[in-house]
């Protein structure tokens, strides 16, 4: 039973991690394209909140449950699918950390633009481009990790 509980937590947290990421990215990207400063300020605030409430805990839960499942199942840590999962998880994390900082700054720019009744500054759009460029390898990495987690290829 213990294995099934940990496996359920691992799958649930991976789903929350991936789902929050893709959902936040979708809304942040498309609200930015609308150029509606008020909407951008609101959505950016909730995207930042979602990262703290959902993404951060799942980033911690994933390796804890993953390594425990590896231990319980008796898989060697040197299995190629495990090593690739770890590497790709770190790639996604290395992309996510600056994305969080960018989202916080972008929310600040949007909030300031609302308060001063102005358009978003040019740096917002520069940060959005970087945010998108970091999101692509993060997304691809997690898609591959999902595959590796399910298929466990030899």
C-alpha positions in Angstrom: 0.0 0.0 0.0 2.8 2.4 0.8 4.1 2.2 -2.8 0.7 3.1 -4.2 0.3 6.1 -1.9 3.7 7.5 -2.8 3.1 6.8 -6.5 -0.3 8.6 -6.3 1.4 11.6 -4.6 4.1 11.5 -7.3 1.6 11.4 -10.1 -0.7 14.0 -8.5 2.2 16.4 -7.9 3.6 15.9 -11.4 0.1 16.7 -12.8 -0.2 19.8 -10.7 3.4 20.9 -11.7 2.8 20.4 -15.4 -0.8 21.6 -15.4 -0.1 24.8 -13.5 2.9 25.5 -15.7 1.0 25.0 -19.0 -2.1 26.8 -17.7 -0.1 29.8 -16.3 1.9 30.0 -19.5 -1.2 30.0 -21.7 -3.0 32.7 -19.8 0.1 34.9 -19.3 1.1 34.7 -23.0 -2.4 35.4 -24.4 -3.3 38.1 -21.9 0.0 39.8 -22.9 -0.9 39.7 -26.5 -4.2 41.4 -25.7 -2.1 44.5 -24.5 -4.9 45.1 -22.0 -2.8 46.5 -19.1 -5.5 45.9 -16.5 -6.0 42.3 -17.5 -2.3 41.7 -17.7 -1.8 43.1 -14.1 -4.6 40.8 -12.8 -3.5 37.6 -14.6 0.2 38.2 -13.9 -0.6 38.5 -10.2 -2.4 35.2 -10.2 0.3 33.5 -12.3 2.9 34.5 -9.6 0.5 33.3 -6.9 0.0 29.9 -8.7 3.7 29.4 -8.8 4.0 29.9 -5.1 0.9 27.9 -4.2 1.2 25.0 -6.7 4.5 24.9 -8.5 6.9 25.4 -5.6 5.5 22.6 -3.4 5.3 20.2 -6.3 8.9 21.0 -7.3 9.9 19.8 -3.8 7.5 16.8 -3.7 8.5 15.5 -7.1 12.1 14.5 -6.3 11.2 13.3 -2.8 8.5 10.9 -4.0 10.5 10.0 -7.1 13.6 8.9 -5.3 11.5 7.1 -2.7 9.7 5.2 -5.5 13.0 4.4 -7.1 14.1 3.0 -3.7 10.9 1.0 -3.1 10.9 -0.4 -6.6 14.6 -1.3 -6.5 15.6 0.5 -9.7 19.3 1.4 -9.8 19.9 5.2 -9.8 22.2 4.6 -12.8 19.3 3.5 -15.0 19.4 5.7 -18.1 15.8 6.7 -17.8 16.3 7.9 -14.2 19.5 9.8 -15.1 17.7 11.5 -18.0 14.7 12.3 -15.9 17.0 14.0 -13.3 18.9 16.0 -15.9 15.7 17.1 -17.6 14.1 18.0 -14.3 17.1 20.2 -13.6 16.8 21.8 -17.0 13.2 22.6 -16.4 14.1 24.0 -12.9 16.9 26.1 -14.3 14.5 27.6 -16.7 11.7 28.0 -14.1 13.8 30.1 -11.6 14.4 33.0 -13.9 10.8 32.7 -15.2 9.5 33.3 -11.7 11.7 36.4 -11.3 10.5 37.6 -14.8 6.9 37.0 -13.9 7.3 39.0 -10.7 8.9 41.9 -12.5 6.3 41.7 -15.4 3.5 41.9 -12.8 5.2 44.9 -11.3 5.5 46.7 -14.6 1.8 46.0 -15.4 0.7 47.1 -11.9 2.7 50.4 -12.3 1.2 50.9 -15.8 -2.3 50.5 -14.4 -1.6 52.9 -11.6 -0.1 55.6 -13.9 -2.6 54.9 -16.7 0.2 54.3 -19.2 1.2 51.5 -21.6 3.5 48.7 -20.6 7.2 49.7 -20.9 9.4 48.2 -23.6 11.2 46.1 -21.0 7.9 44.2 -20.3 8.0 42.9 -23.9 11.7 42.1 -23.7 11.0 40.1 -20.6 8.0 38.4 -22.2 10.3 37.2 -25.1 12.8 35.8 -22.6 10.0 34.2 -20.6 8.7 32.4 -23.7 12.2 31.3 -24.7 12.8 29.8 -21.3 9.3 28.2 -21.3 10.0 26.2 -24.4 12.9 24.0 -23.0 11.1 23.8 -19.7 7.9 22.5 -21.3 9.8 20.1 -23.6 11.9 18.8 -20.7 8.8 18.0 -18.6 7.0 16.3 -21.5 10.0 14.0 -21.9 10.2 13.4 -18.1 6.5 12.4 -18.2 7.3 9.9 -20.9 10.3 8.5 -19.0 8.3 8.3 -15.8 5.6 6.3 -17.5 7.6 4.2 -20.0 10.7 3.6 -18.0 12.6 2.6 -21.2 15.6 0.3 -20.8 
